[in-house]
Amino acid sequence: MFQEIVYFLSGLGIILYVYLTWNHDYWKKRKIPGPEPRFLLGNVPSLITAQKFLAYEMDDLYKKYKDRYKFIGFMNMRSPNILALDPTIIKEMLIKNFRFFSDNTFANFTDKEVDPIFGRNPFMLKGNEWKEKRQEITPAFTVSRIKTMYPVVEDVCSAMKDYIKREKKNNAQGFEGKELCAKFTTDVVSNCIFGLDAGSFTQEKPIIREMGKELFTPSIRILVFFFLQTVIPAIKYVYKMPFVPKHVEKFFVKIMKDAIALRRKTDVNRFDYLHFLLELQEKKNLNELDMVAHAVTFFIDGFETSSIALTFTLFEIARHKNVQDKLRNEIRETLAKHGKITHDVVSEMPYLDQVFMESLRLYPPASFLAKTVTEQTELKLSEGEYRTIEKGMEIFVPLYSIHRDPEYYYQPEDFIPERFDPENGGVKAFRDKGVLIPFGDGPRICLGQRFAMAQVKAAIVSLVNEFELSVNPKTKTPLIFDPKQFLIYPYGGIWLDFKEL
């Protein structure tokens, strides 16, 4: 009996080993270069071990191969993936040859039947459906509509400054940057979407803030699902995982209903996002879940990534006094000329734009893009060499690595806003080369980038004008990014001090 058990377990082990290594010669067969995969772990082990931030592992591969090839093949456990290395083919993927790469990889993980909120987000949709939904809400992010929402942003800026002053009087020992900035973005988007004050600066644990956290905190169930679909890729085609917990879904459905009822009852004429959704509902006959999905799309675009971008920008301003002084001078000269902060006034501050874009270069909230090949196509491997790429292949674009490549940026690890001076071609010169793409590019460029930039810049102007920023000693430097986070953020957080001027 014991011998039979040994034979059975040995046979099972052999079958498992063969299954897990079956694809290891996938790229060799196709004459596409790449590293030799390790058993079970493949080439990006931190997707399993969570010992190292994924962008660091991609960066190791990027540095090893970028001078020889325009892309390579690597193994995510047993799943073959591609890592794009060259800006020219990345631009082709995102713009010129977009139809071959039009789907975002995360679209394979869920759908609107099992996840009515995330499944209806234009970022998650595929085929023609993403285009239809994106066209529906694109008018909500025009410059004219953002301008009309700007007074809301100003009010939240004032609330944030009052909060900082109040907490300082209570002997607060520094402010955790992401928490402070998330309070700001939560209040802005809640006011613009639902017409209500989330109370982030006045309440201990405001409910919208807590629900927002749950939208971006992966549960153990989701992490296990990601692991299983990497081992058995077919899972994602037969089972879709709901990303949004039911109680979070019900919460947003309820506040959407309440916001609509209140707006119709009071007949308030606010040209905000809720106003746009009500107009859209009449034109398109949207159902309840479509309304909520659009609202959460705005919430996501304006909340988490914006708070991260603002945090890192404040961090770099705090640790570079020369940048802070130069920026403050620009702010005060502009305010002296115009008298108050408006959307147009903030748009007149070129150095502010350079500071923000330099921060996004160093710390893109999403450290990589992930695209899925929608039609069999060819990619240029090197000069004169092309390889066929099959439909369904996942391609990763390592933003973190490209943004810090010394071939494209001198002193790439340093914070130097002046690299985007107009005489150097400004931000546009780097975008045109395809080496500065924090929002993505092409038809699926981040839909909420204008609103995100507007609210982040308003917060920067408001804080730098009234406070001297410095880095609190609780911040652990150099920053090491937490591998357990989907988006980029360091261990221990970023702690800041504010001194009234």
N, C-alpha and C positions, 0 to 999 in steps of 0.2 A: 504493500500500500504506500509506504513512504517513498519507494522508488518511483511509483506511478505519479505521485505528487511532484517529485523532482522533475520527471520527464515533462509533465504538463506545464509546470512553471517555466522550465527551460524553453519549451516550445513557444509558450506565450511570450517569453522575453525575446526570442528570436523574431517572432512575428512583429512585435512592437518595434524592435530595432530596425527591421526591414522597412516597416511603414514610416518611421520617423526619418529615415535616411534615403527613402526612395527617390526623392526629388533633388538630392544633393548634387547630381550631375546635370541638373536642368540647364544651367547657363553654359556649361562646357559643351553640351550637345548643340547649342545654338551659337557657339563661338563668340560668346559675349563674356568679356573679362569680369572678374570679381573675386572676392576673398573666398578662401576655403571655409565652408560652414562647419561649425562645431555641432556635435551630437546634441540634439534636443534644443540647444540655445540658438543655433543658427549664427547670424552675424550681428544681431542686436540683442544680446542677452538681457539687457535691462528691461525689455518689454515683459520679461518673466520675473527677473530678480528684483527689479526696481532699485538697483544699487547705484545707478548712474543716470543722469538726465539724458533722455533719448537724443537730444541735439548734440551732446558731446560724442556719442557713439557714431552718429552720422558724420560729425565733423572729422573724426579719425579716418573714416572711409573717404570722405571728400578730399582731405589733404593727401592721402596716399595715391589717389588715382586721377585727380583733376588735371594734372599736367600732361596726361597721356590720352585720356578718353573724354568724350562728351557725356557719357553715361556708363553705368556699370550695372551688373546684376548682383543682388545679394539675397540672402535667405532670412526671412522672418520666421524663425523656427523651421518649419518645413515648407513654408509658402514662399515662392519666388516673387521678388519685388524688384523694381528698378529705382536707382538713385540717379537723378539728373544732376549733372555737374557743370554744365556750360550754359551761360545766360542766353546764348543765341537759340539753342533748342528749347529752353524754358519759355522764351518769348513766343516761339513758334507754337508751343503747346497751348499757351494761355491766350494767344491772339490769332496769329495767321492760320494755324491748323487746329483751331479750337474745336471744330466739330468732331475730331478724333479723340478729344480729351475733355469732353464737356461735362462729365459727371464727377462730382466729388465722392471720394471713396467712402465717406461716412454714410452716404446714401444707401449703401448695401446693408446697413446694420438694423434699420428699422423702416417702418412705413406708417402711413396715416391711419391704417386700420387698428394697429396695436398701440400706436403712440400718436393720438390725434393732434397734439401740440407740436412736438418736434417733427413729426412726420409731414406736417404741412409747411414747415419752414422752408423757404426757397433754397437755403443752403443744402437741405437734405433731399430735395426733389431731383428727379432725373428726367431725361428725355425732353419733351416739349413742355411738360408740366411745370418745371422750374421756371421756364421763360414766361409762362402765363402768369404765375403767381408773382414773379418779380415785377412784371409790367404793371400788375395791379397796385403794388405799393411804392414803386419808384417815385411817383409824384409827391409822396409824403416827405421825400428827402430833398426837395428842391431848395435852392438858396432862399427864395422868397418865403417859403413856409418855415424854414429854420429861423429866419429873421423874426417872424411873428412869435416864435416860441422863446426868443432870446430873453425877454423880461423874466420868464420863469427861471432861466439859468442864472440871471443876475440875483434874483431873490435867494436862490439856494447858495450862491457864493457868499451873500451877506450872512446867511444862517451858519455857514461853515466858519466864517471868521469869528462870529459871536461865540460859537462853540469852542474854538481854540482859545479865545480870551477867557472864557468861563472856566475851562478845564485848567488853564494855567494858574488861575487864581486858587483853584483847588489843589495846587501843587502836583499837577500831572507830570510824571517823569518821562517826557517824550511822547510822541504820537506814533503808533504803528501806521505806516504810510498807506498800506493797502486798505486797512479798515477805515481810515479817515477818508480816503478817496472813494471807497465803495459806498460810504454814507452819502457822499456828494452825488455820485452818479445814480444811486438808488432814488434819491429825492428828485433829481432832475427828471429821470425817465418816468417815475410814478406820476409826477405832476403832469407831464406832457401826454402820457397815455391815458391815465385814468382820472385826471383832474383832481387828484387828492395829494395831500401832504403825507409822505410816508413816515415822517417824524423821526428820521434817522439821527438828527442832532438834538432831539429833545427826549426821546424814549430810550430805555435801556436795551430792549430787544424788539424793535419794530417788526411786525409780522411780515411785511413785504421784504424787508432785508433778509429775514430768516428763510423765507421761501426762495428768494434769489440765490442764497447760498446752496440750497438743496438742488437747484437746477444745475449747479456746476460742481457739485461734490459727488464723484462717482461712488456708487455703493459697491459692496463686495460682490453682489450679484452681477453687476455690470462688468466688473474687472474679471470675474470668472468667465463670463460670456466672451469677452475679448480674448482671453487665453484659449478657450475651447475652439473658437472660430479660427484661431491661428493654427492650432493643431489639426483641426478638421475644417478646412475652409468652406466646405459645402453647407455647414450649419447655417451660415448667414443667408443662404438662399431658401432654406426650409423653415427657419425660425427667426422671427424678428423680435428684438428686445426693446421693450418700452423704456426710454431713458427718463421720462418724467414720472415720478411716483403719483399714484392716483390722488392722494390727498393734496398734492401740489397742483395737479390738474384741476381738481374741484375748487381749490382756492382761487385760481386765476379766472375760472369760469364765473365764479360768484362775484368777484370784484368787477369783472367786465360787465356783468348784468347790472350790478348796482350803479356803476359809472354811467351806463347808457340811460338807465331809468332816471338818475339824478339830472343828467344833462337835458333830457327831454322835459323833465318836470320844471326845471328852473329856466329853461330856454336861454342858457348862458351862451353868448356869442364869442367863443374862444376859437381862434384859428389854429388849434393844436392837432396832435395826432388822433385824438379821439374824434374830433370834428371830421377829420379826413376819413376815418373808418366808418362813421355814420353815413357820410356821403357815398362811400364805396359800397356799403351794405344796400343802399337804395338802388344804385346802378347795377350791381352784380347779383343782388338777392342772396348775399352771403348768409350762411347759417351761423349758429352760435359758435361752433368750434373753429370755423374759418376766422371769425372775428378775434377769438382768443389767440389763435395761432399767429395772426398778424401782430397782435399786441405783444405777445411774448417774443416774436422776432425782433421787434423794436427794443424790447426790454433787454434781450440778449446783446444786440448790437451796441446798445448805449450803456450797458451796465458793467459787465465783468471785464471785457477787453479794454474798455475805456478807463476803468479804474486802475488796471495794471499799467497802462501806458502813462497815465497821469502820475502814478507813484514813482516810476523810474525816472520820469522827467524831473520831478521835484527832487529826487535823490541826487541826480547829476548837477542840478542847479545848486543844491545845498553844498556839494563837495567841491564846486568850482566857483570861488568868490569872484574871479574876473568875469566869468560868464554871467553870474547873478547881477553884478554891478552894471554891466553893459546892458543887460536885459531890462533892469529897473530904469535905467536912463531912457531907454527907448519907450518904455511904458509911460513914464512921467511926461516926456516930451509930447507924446501922442495925446495923452489926456489933457495936457495944457492947451493943446491946439483945438481939441474937440469938446472938452468939458466932461464927458461921461463915456463909459464903456458901452459900445454897441457892437453888433456883428460886423458892421462895416469898419468900425474903428479898429477892432482886433485884426481884421484882414489887412490893415495898413501897416502892420508890424512885421517887417521881413525877418528881423533877427529872431523874433518869437517863433516864426515858422521854422527857421534853421535849427533852433534849439530843440523843438519838438521832433523834427524829422531825424536829427542826430540821435535822439533818444530811441526812436522807433528803429533806427538802423541797428543800434547795439542790442536792443531788447524788443524784438518783434513779439507781441503777446503770444501768437502762435508761431513756434519756432520752425515749422515746416508746413508745406501744403501737401495734400494727398489727392491725386487725381486717378481716375480709372479710364482705361482705354475703351472707347465706345465702338470703334471700328478698327479692324486690323489695319496697321499702318507700318511705315518705316521710320526709323530714327537714325540720325547720323552718328556713328560711333566714333569715327576719326576722319581725317581728310581722305576722301575717296571711298570710304567704307560705310555701308548702311546695313542695318539689321531689321528683320521683320519682327514687329511686336504684336502679339496676339490680343484679340479682344478680351477684356476682363482683367488685363494686367494692371496692377497698382503701381503708380509712379510717385515717388516722393521728391519734393523740391525743398532742399535744405536752406531755408531763408537765413537761419542763424549763421551758417558757414559762408554763404555768399556775401552777406552784409559785413563780415569780418575778414574778408579775403584781402591780403596785402597787394594782390595784383590790381585791385580796383580802388582800394583806399590806403593812403599812406597812414602810418601809425593807426592801424585799424582798431586796436583795443582802446584807444584814447578817445575821450569825448571832446570833439573839435567841431562845434557848429559852423565855424568859418569855412570848413571844407565845402559848404553849400553857398558860399558867397556868389552873387550874380556874375562877377568877373570870371568865376570858374564854371559858369554855365548853370549855376543854381541846382536845385533839386532835380529839375527836368533832365539835366545832362545824365544823371545817374539812373533815372527812371528809363530814359530812352535806351540806355545800355542794358537794361534788364537786371541791374545789380542793386536796385532799391525797390523792393516790392512788399512792404509790410502789410499792405491791404490786398495783396494779390494783384491781378491785372486782367485785362480783357473783359469779355461779356459778364464774367462772374466775379468781377472785382467787388470788394466788400460794399454792400449796398448802403450801410450806415456810416461810411467814412466821413462824409461832410458833417453830419450831426456830431459824431464822435470828436472830430477835430474842433468843432465850434465850442462844445462844452468843456473840453480839456483846456483849450487856450484861454477861455474865460476864467477858469479856476486858477491857472498859472498867473494871469495878469492880476487877478484879485489878491492872491497871496503874496506875490513878489512885491507888489506895490506897497503893502502894509506891514510885511514882516521880513526880517532877516532870517533866512533858512540856514540850518546847519545839520550835520548828521549826528544823531545821538550815538553815544558809545555802545549802546545795546545792539547796533547793527554790526553783524559779523562780516568783515571784509578780509580778503576779496570775496565777492558774492559767489556762492555755489548754489546752483539751481536744484530745486527739490524734484527728484525723479518721480515722486508720487503724485505730482500735479500734472494735469493735462496742459495747462498754460504755463508760461515761464514765470517763476517766482522763486526767490532764494530761501534757503533754510533760515529760520529765525526771524524772517521778515525784514523790513526796512523801517528803521526808527528815525524820526525827524524831530528837530526842535524849532520852535518859532519864537522870535524875539520881536516885539512890537517896535516899529520905527517912529 
